[in-house]
Amino acid sequence: MRNKNGVFQILGGDFFETTVDGPFSWSERGGICAFRPDRVGFRIGPFRVDRDVPEDVPFEDTPIRELPFFKFVLVDDAVAVAMGRSGSVALWTRIVE
């Protein structure tokens, strides 16, 4: 499975975008989602740059404790809220492409 996170709009405009895209692993026991970006993107207006992120060990072979991960604290039809390993809080909403 893959996930794409980023900032897609600021103040209702789509002039600026920054994204990370990569594989993720979901553990229903504990509500933990491990994620490792393998592609990053940046766009200002019509100018876009996308780059691959090299990996030393394949995602599938990396233990979850060595990956960035989030523990979900709230998930419903509109929003998902999770706390990261460092204590940071992440907020997602689903958008239609």
Secondary structure, 3 states (H helix, E strand, C coil): CEEEEEECCECCECCEEEEEEEEEEEECCCCEEEECCCEEEEEECCEEEEEECCCCCCHHHCCHHHCCEEEEEEECCCCEEEEECCCCEEEECCCCC
